[in-house]
Amino acid sequence: MKKLKERWNIHSNWRLTVVFVVFAITGSTAAKFAGPITELLGITTSLDWYFYWPARILFIFPIYQVLLVFFGWLFGEFNFFWSFEKKMLRSMKLGFLLNN
């Protein structure tokens, strides 16, 4: 945990716990939202798995990005998650989405 706290510039265990909770809630919520969205678009489990799962994962990705910043804001960690989001998008060569 010490290395993670240093890497993220977090000094308290409480703040690290809040960050972990935000990651957990965001992942669960994004996965939950992806199901109804794929069904709405007609992408269901009746399709072959090699079409259904990649499509579902592609829908989870943008939902996750938005929810991560939202839940970060809700838990008082907006600056941490906004910086984390920008770093992640740049590392994925999607920095152009930030319009900076």
C-alpha positions in Angstrom: 0.0 0.0 0.0 2.9 2.3 0.7 4.0 2.3 -2.9 0.5 2.9 -4.2 0.1 5.8 -1.8 3.4 7.3 -3.0 2.5 6.8 -6.6 -0.9 8.5 -6.2 0.4 11.1 -3.8 -2.0 10.1 -1.1 -1.0 10.6 2.5 -3.8 9.1 4.6 -5.3 5.6 4.8 -8.7 7.1 4.9 -8.3 8.9 1.5 -6.9 5.7 0.0 -10.0 3.8 1.3 -12.2 6.4 -0.4 -10.3 6.0 -3.7 -10.8 2.2 -3.5 -14.5 2.6 -2.8 -14.9 4.9 -5.7 -13.2 2.5 -8.0 -15.4 -0.4 -6.7 -18.6 1.5 -7.1 -17.7 2.8 -10.5 -16.8 -0.6 -11.9 -19.9 -2.2 -10.5 -22.2 0.6 -11.8 -20.7 0.7 -15.3 -21.0 -3.1 -15.6 -24.7 -2.9 -14.4 -25.5 0.0 -16.9 -23.9 -1.9 -19.9 -26.5 -4.6 -19.8 -29.6 -2.5 -20.4 -27.8 -0.4 -23.0 -26.7 -3.4 -25.0 -30.2 -4.8 -24.8 -31.7 -1.5 -25.9 -29.5 -1.6 -29.0 -30.5 -5.2 -29.7 -27.2 -6.8 -28.7 -28.2 -9.7 -26.5 -26.7 -12.9 -25.3 -28.6 -14.7 -28.1 -25.8 -13.4 -30.4 -22.5 -15.3 -30.6 -20.3 -14.6 -27.6 -17.5 -13.2 -29.8 -19.8 -10.4 -30.8 -21.7 -9.8 -27.6 -18.8 -9.5 -25.1 -16.6 -7.2 -27.1 -19.6 -5.0 -27.8 -20.6 -4.9 -24.2 -17.0 -4.1 -23.1 -16.9 -1.2 -25.7 -20.1 0.2 -24.0 -18.7 -0.2 -20.5 -15.6 1.8 -21.3 -17.1 5.3 -21.9 -19.7 4.7 -19.1 -16.8 3.9 -16.8 -14.9 7.1 -17.7 -17.9 9.3 -16.9 -18.9 7.5 -13.8 -15.3 7.5 -12.4 -15.2 11.3 -12.4 -18.8 11.6 -11.2 -18.3 9.3 -8.2 -15.0 10.9 -7.5 -16.8 14.2 -7.3 -19.5 12.7 -5.2 -17.0 11.4 -2.7 -14.9 14.6 -2.6 -12.0 13.3 -4.7 -12.8 15.1 -8.0 -9.2 16.4 -8.5 -7.7 13.0 -7.9 -10.0 11.3 -10.4 -9.9 14.0 -13.0 -6.1 13.8 -13.0 -6.3 10.0 -13.1 -8.7 10.1 -16.0 -6.5 12.5 -18.0 -3.5 10.3 -17.4 -5.3 7.2 -18.4 -6.7 8.6 -21.6 -3.3 10.0 -22.6 -1.7 6.6 -22.0 -4.3 5.0 -24.2 -3.6 7.6 -27.0 -7.1 9.1 -26.5 -5.8 12.4 -25.1 -7.5 14.2 -28.0 -10.8 13.6 -26.2 -9.7 16.0 -23.5 -9.5 18.9 -25.9 -6.4 20.4 -24.2 
